[in-house]
Amino acid sequence: MYFCGIKKFLNDVEISIKSKKLKMNNTFAPFAKPMYVMLKPGGSACNLNCTYCYYLEKEYLYPSVKSQLMSDQLLEKFIEQYLDSQTQPQVMFTWHGGETLLRPISFYKKALELQKKYARGRTIDNSIQTNGTLLTDAWCEFFKENNFLVGISIDGPQEFHDEYRRNKGGLPTFVKVMKGINLLKKHGVEYNAMAVVNDYNADYPVEFFNFFKQIDCRYIQFAPIVERLGNRTDGLKLSAPHEEAVLTDFSVSPVQWGKFLCGLFDEWIKEDVGKFYIQMFDSTLANWVGEQPGICTLARHCGHAGVMEFNGDVYSCDHFVFPEFKLGNLNTDTLTSMMYSEKQLKFGTDKHDKLPRQCKECEFLFACNGECPKNRFAYTKDGEPGLNYLCAGWKMFYGHVAPYMDFMKHELLNERAPANVMEWAKTYKKGNK
């Protein structure tokens, strides 16, 4: 399962086109950063066997553990510490996997009871990521009653989705996922979609987007998959970014990624601005106007979002669950000491500090900030390491959308609707044919 930070795009920045202004919450406010730790209540356990999943193999980090289930005692310890550490009145809990619904509803009811016990006046929100195949009326009733936001992993139309997202027996999963989505709609549960862009579906941005429009999914995250196979000795096959490794066949290429974003944007700009919210475009506009983006990969620094495994192990990031990025364990360390440790703070600032010269001289540095550190295994034209593998694709995209982003920025600063870009785009395109 790929990381989806749901809650309308990580809940860090919401670009509200309908209200004609930029809304920013205080998640990244200077000197008041809240602690954000994603929870893995069932570890890497999952009922699917998606080809590109980077998390299934994390079970090999715990070879002596038969069942990766978080205990009630550890759950309570986490919730108490997590709430006590917050600097904001509103707190977000994010439940992730593996597959989160392998834990029963009773587990999450227990979590809600503990949240109320330790809330101390804070407002609490819950978001949960699932592959959707285990959703039932009972689950949806629970989510609706308790105001959960549900993230659904679905890779577009059936042909695209079933290419890599299959169950343990190798059977396709699209039909079951759609059944789950329809149940969410039936019960009025708020949901977002997370779609992985890979080598197979990246060449069809229009078909991809039209599918989500057809099912009336209004909030969408398109995430590029980039993974490499290394030669580790701890049982893991996928490599950390600092290691020499071979790119997997399912990884999207830089050119594919750039063309995908451009094609998707051109389709979106026709009539869907303010109707369908695509995380990447909202975050790009946020950077364009100098606000914090709603996606960590495009922010200047990272390290604010850790992840805790079923046994209390805390890691720097969901994409850095490797022994060398372990911060400690909740049974012996506090969340505050781990998340604000020198090691974690350096992990966050290294994102900018370790950019190669080519990046620091790039006209679009403000927009991409070198993207995710996990993808920085390429070399610059001068042979310097640390270039993002997807760099060429990002530059293609930013060069393509710059005039549109400039226009929307102007509209925002003048308290007009960025959606005006749709009418402006018609004239702009005619003048540039």
C-alpha positions in Angstrom: 0.0 0.0 0.0 1.3 3.4 -0.9 1.2 6.2 1.5 -1.9 8.3 1.3 -1.9 11.1 3.8 -5.6 11.7 3.3 -7.8 14.2 5.2 -8.1 16.4 2.1 -4.4 16.3 1.4 -2.6 15.9 4.7 -4.8 18.5 6.3 -1.9 20.9 6.2 -3.1 23.3 3.5 -6.5 23.5 2.0 -6.8 25.6 -1.2 -10.4 26.5 -1.2 -11.2 27.7 -4.7 -14.9 28.0 -3.9 -14.3 30.5 -1.2 -11.8 32.5 -3.4 -9.1 32.5 -0.8 -6.2 30.4 0.4 -6.8 28.7 3.8 -3.9 27.4 5.8 -4.1 25.6 9.1 -1.2 25.8 11.6 0.2 22.3 11.1 3.5 23.8 9.9 3.3 27.1 11.8 6.8 28.1 12.8 7.7 27.1 16.4 4.4 25.3 16.8 4.8 22.1 14.8 2.5 19.4 16.1 3.7 15.9 16.3 2.4 13.7 13.5 2.9 9.9 13.8 1.1 7.5 11.5 0.0 4.3 13.2 0.4 0.7 11.9 -2.0 -1.3 14.2 -1.5 -4.4 12.2 2.0 -3.9 10.9 2.5 -5.0 7.3 -0.3 -7.6 7.4 -2.5 -7.4 4.3 -5.0 -9.5 2.4 -3.6 -8.3 -0.9 -0.3 -8.9 -2.6 0.2 -5.8 -4.8 3.2 -6.1 -7.0 4.6 -2.6 -6.2 3.8 -2.6 -2.5 6.8 -1.3 -0.6 5.4 -2.4 2.8 4.6 -6.0 2.6 8.2 -7.0 3.0 8.6 -5.1 6.3 7.4 -8.3 8.1 11.0 -9.5 7.6 12.2 -6.8 10.0 10.4 -8.9 12.7 11.1 -12.5 11.8 10.4 -13.9 15.3 6.9 -12.3 15.5 4.1 -14.5 14.3 1.3 -12.0 14.5 1.8 -8.2 14.0 -1.0 -6.9 16.2 -0.7 -3.9 18.4 -1.6 -4.6 22.0 -4.3 -2.6 23.8 -1.6 -1.5 26.3 0.6 0.0 23.6 -2.3 1.6 21.9 -3.3 3.4 25.1 0.3 4.5 25.7 0.6 5.9 22.2 -2.7 7.8 22.3 -1.9 9.3 25.7 1.5 10.5 24.6 0.4 11.5 21.2 -2.3 13.8 22.5 -0.2 15.2 25.3 2.5 16.2 22.8 0.3 18.3 20.6 0.6 22.0 20.2 -2.6 22.5 18.4 -6.2 22.2 19.6 -7.1 19.9 16.6 -5.4 16.5 16.4 -5.3 14.1 13.5 -4.9 10.3 13.9 -4.0 8.4 10.8 -4.5 4.6 10.7 -2.4 2.8 8.0 -1.2 -0.6 7.0 -0.8 -3.1 5.6 -4.5 -3.4 5.6 -6.2 -1.6 8.5 -9.5 -3.5 8.3 -7.8 -6.7 9.4 -8.2 -5.3 12.8 -11.8 -5.6 14.0 -14.2 -2.7 14.6 -13.8 -3.3 18.3 -10.2 -2.3 18.1 -11.0 1.1 16.7 -13.9 1.5 19.2 -11.3 1.0 21.9 -9.1 3.6 20.2 -12.0 6.1 20.2 -12.7 5.5 23.9 -9.0 6.2 24.7 -9.0 9.3 22.5 -11.9 10.7 24.6 -10.2 9.7 27.8 -7.0 11.7 27.0 -8.4 14.4 24.7 -8.4 17.1 27.5 -10.5 19.5 25.4 -8.8 18.8 22.0 -10.8 18.1 18.9 -9.9 14.8 17.4 -10.2 13.6 13.8 -9.5 10.1 12.4 -8.5 9.1 8.9 -7.9 5.5 7.8 -6.4 4.1 4.7 -7.7 0.8 3.2 -7.7 -1.2 0.0 -11.5 -1.3 0.2 -11.9 -5.0 -0.3 -13.0 -5.7 3.3 -15.6 -2.9 3.6 -19.0 -3.9 4.8 -22.2 -2.1 5.9 -21.0 -2.5 9.5 -17.7 -0.8 8.8 -19.3 2.0 6.8 -21.9 2.6 9.6 -19.0 2.8 12.1 -17.0 5.3 9.9 -20.1 7.5 9.4 -21.1 7.5 13.0 -17.6 8.5 14.1 -16.8 10.9 11.3 -13.8 8.9 9.9 -12.3 10.1 6.6 -11.5 7.0 4.5 -8.7 6.8 2.0 -9.3 4.2 -0.8 -6.4 2.8 -2.8 -7.6 2.3 -6.4 -5.5 2.6 -9.5 -8.2 3.9 -11.9 -10.2 1.8 -14.4 -10.3 -2.0 -14.0 -7.6 -2.8 -16.6 -5.2 -0.4 -14.9 -6.1 -1.4 -11.3 -6.0 -5.1 -11.8 -2.6 -5.1 -13.5 -0.7 -4.9 -10.2 -3.3 -4.9 -7.4 -4.2 -8.5 -6.8 -5.0 -10.7 -3.8 -2.8 -13.4 -2.3 -4.1 -15.9 -4.8 -3.3 -13.7 -7.8 -6.9 -12.8 -8.5 -8.0 -9.2 -9.5 -9.5 -6.9 -6.9 -11.2 -4.1 -8.8 -14.7 -5.4 -8.5 -14.4 -5.8 -4.7 -12.9 -2.3 -4.3 -15.7 -0.7 -6.3 -18.2 -2.6 -4.1 -16.5 -1.0 -1.1 -16.6 2.5 -2.7 -20.3 2.0 -3.4 -20.9 1.1 0.3 -19.1 4.2 1.4 -21.4 6.3 -0.8 -24.4 4.4 0.4 -23.7 5.4 4.0 -22.5 8.9 3.2 -18.9 8.3 4.3 -16.4 10.9 3.2 -13.6 9.4 1.2 -10.6 10.2 -0.9 -8.9 8.2 -3.6 -5.2 7.4 -3.8 -4.0 6.2 -7.2 -0.6 4.9 -7.9 1.0 5.9 -11.2 3.2 3.2 -12.6 4.8 2.1 -15.9 1.5 0.5 -17.0 -1.1 3.2 -16.5 1.1 6.4 -16.8 0.5 6.8 -20.5 -3.3 7.3 -20.0 -3.9 10.4 -17.9 -7.2 11.3 -19.5 -8.7 7.9 -19.1 -7.4 7.8 -15.6 -9.0 11.1 -14.7 -12.3 10.4 -16.5 -12.7 7.2 -14.4 -12.7 9.2 -11.2 -15.1 11.7 -12.6 -17.4 8.9 -13.6 -17.6 7.6 -10.1 -17.8 11.2 -8.8 -14.7 10.9 -6.6 -13.9 14.6 -5.8 -10.6 14.3 -4.0 -7.7 12.4 -5.6 -4.1 11.8 -4.9 -1.9 10.6 -7.8 1.3 9.1 -6.5 4.3 8.0 -8.7 5.7 4.6 -7.8 9.5 4.5 -7.8 11.2 1.5 -6.1 14.5 -0.2 -6.4 15.8 -3.7 -5.7 19.0 -3.8 -3.6 21.2 -6.3 -1.8 20.4 -5.9 1.9 21.3 -8.4 4.5 18.2 -7.9 6.8 15.7 -9.7 4.6 14.5 -6.6 2.8 14.6 -6.5 -1.0 13.7 -2.9 -1.7 16.5 -0.5 -1.0 16.9 2.8 0.9 17.8 5.8 -1.3 21.5 5.9 -0.2 22.1 2.4 -1.5 23.1 1.1 -4.9 20.2 -0.7 -6.4 18.3 -1.6 -9.6 15.1 0.1 -10.6 12.0 -2.1 -10.6 10.1 -2.7 -13.9 6.9 -1.2 -12.5 8.4 2.1 -11.6 7.2 5.1 -13.6 9.8 6.8 -15.8 10.6 10.5 -15.4 9.3 11.3 -18.9 6.1 9.2 -18.3 5.6 11.1 -15.0 6.0 14.5 -16.7 3.7 13.7 -19.6 1.1 12.2 -17.2 1.0 15.3 -15.1 0.8 17.6 -18.1 -2.0 15.5 -19.7 -3.9 15.3 -16.5 -3.6 19.1 -15.9 -4.7 19.9 -19.5 -7.8 17.8 -18.9 -8.5 19.2 -15.5 -8.1 22.8 -16.6 -10.9 22.5 -19.1 -13.9 22.4 -16.7 -12.9 20.8 -13.4 -11.1 23.4 -11.4 -13.0 23.8 -8.1 -15.0 20.7 -8.8 -12.4 17.9 -8.6 -9.5 18.4 -6.3 -6.2 16.9 -7.3 -3.7 17.0 -4.5 -0.7 17.6 -6.8 -2.2 20.7 -8.4 -3.5 22.2 -5.1 0.0 21.7 -3.6 1.7 23.2 -6.6 -0.5 26.3 -6.4 0.2 26.5 -2.6 4.0 26.6 -3.4 3.4 29.1 -6.1 1.8 31.6 -3.7 4.4 30.9 -1.0 2.3 28.8 1.4 2.9 25.4 2.8 1.9 22.6 0.3 -0.6 19.9 1.3 1.9 17.2 0.5 5.1 16.5 2.4 7.1 15.6 -0.7 6.9 19.1 -2.1 7.7 20.9 1.2 11.0 22.5 1.9 11.7 20.3 4.9 10.3 16.9 6.0 10.6 14.9 9.2 7.4 16.1 10.8 5.6 12.9 10.0 6.9 9.7 11.6 5.4 6.2 11.7 5.0 3.8 14.5 4.9 0.0 14.0 2.7 -2.5 15.8 5.4 -3.1 18.5 6.2 0.5 19.3 9.2 1.0 16.9 9.2 4.5 15.6 10.8 5.4 12.2 11.6 8.7 10.6 9.0 8.3 7.8 6.7 5.7 6.3 9.0 5.4 3.3 12.1 5.0 5.5 11.1 2.0 7.6 14.7 0.6 7.6 16.8 -0.2 10.7 19.1 2.8 10.0 16.1 5.2 10.3 14.7 3.8 13.5 14.3 6.5 16.2 13.5 4.2 19.1 10.6 2.3 20.7 7.7 3.7 22.6 8.2 1.1 25.4 11.5 2.7 26.3 11.4 6.2 24.7 8.8 8.9 24.5 7.3 10.2 21.3 8.6 13.6 22.0 12.2 12.5 22.5 12.1 10.5 19.3 10.3 12.9 17.0 12.3 15.9 18.2 15.6 14.1 18.5 18.7 15.5 16.8 18.6 12.6 14.4 15.0 13.3 13.3 15.5 17.1 13.0 18.5 16.5 10.8 16.5 14.0 8.8 14.1 16.9 8.1 16.5 19.6 7.3 18.7 17.3 5.2 16.0 17.5 2.6 17.0 21.0 1.7 20.6 21.1 2.9 21.7 18.1 0.9 20.3 19.2 -2.5 22.9 19.2 -5.2 23.9 22.5 -6.8 21.8 21.8 -9.9 18.7 21.8 -7.8 19.6 24.9 -5.8 20.1 26.8 -9.1 16.9 25.5 -10.6 14.1 28.0 -11.4 11.5 25.6 -10.0 13.2 24.7 -6.7 10.5 26.7 -4.9 7.9 24.4 -6.4 9.4 20.9 -6.0 12.0 21.4 -3.2 13.8 18.3 -4.6 10.6 16.2 -4.1 10.9 13.1 -1.8 14.4 12.2 -0.5 13.6 8.6 -1.1 13.8 9.2 -4.9 17.2 11.1 -4.8 19.4 8.4 -6.2 20.2 10.0 -9.6 23.1 12.1 -10.6 23.2 15.7 -11.9 24.7 16.6 -15.3 27.9 17.4 -13.5 28.0 14.0 -11.8 26.9 15.2 -8.4 24.8 12.6 -6.4 21.4 13.4 -4.8 19.4 14.4 -7.9 15.8 13.2 -7.8 15.1 10.4 -10.2 11.9 12.2 -11.4 13.5 15.5 -11.9 13.0 15.7 -15.7 9.3 14.9 -15.3 8.9 17.6 -12.6 10.6 20.2 -14.8 8.4 19.2 -17.7 5.3 19.7 -15.6 6.3 23.0 -14.0 7.3 24.5 -17.3 4.0 23.5 -18.7 1.7 24.8 -15.9 3.7 28.0 -15.0 1.4 30.4 -16.9 -1.7 28.9 -15.4 -0.2 28.9 -11.9 0.8 32.6 -12.4 -2.8 33.4 -13.3 -4.3 31.5 -10.4 -1.8 33.1 -8.0 -2.9 36.6 -9.3 -6.5 35.7 -8.8 -5.9 34.5 -5.3 -4.0 37.5 -4.3 -6.8 39.7 -5.6 -9.4 37.7 -3.8 -10.9 36.3 -6.9 -11.6 32.7 -7.7 -8.7 30.7 -9.2 -11.4 28.8 -11.1 -11.4 31.8 -13.5 -8.4 30.1 -15.0 -10.7 27.8 -17.0 -12.0 30.7 -19.1 -8.7 32.4 -19.3 -7.1 29.2 -20.5 -9.2 29.1 -23.6 -7.9 32.4 -24.8 -4.3 31.6 -23.7 -4.3 28.3 -25.7 -5.7 30.0 -28.8 -3.0 32.6 -28.6 -0.2 30.0 -28.3 -1.2 27.6 -31.1 
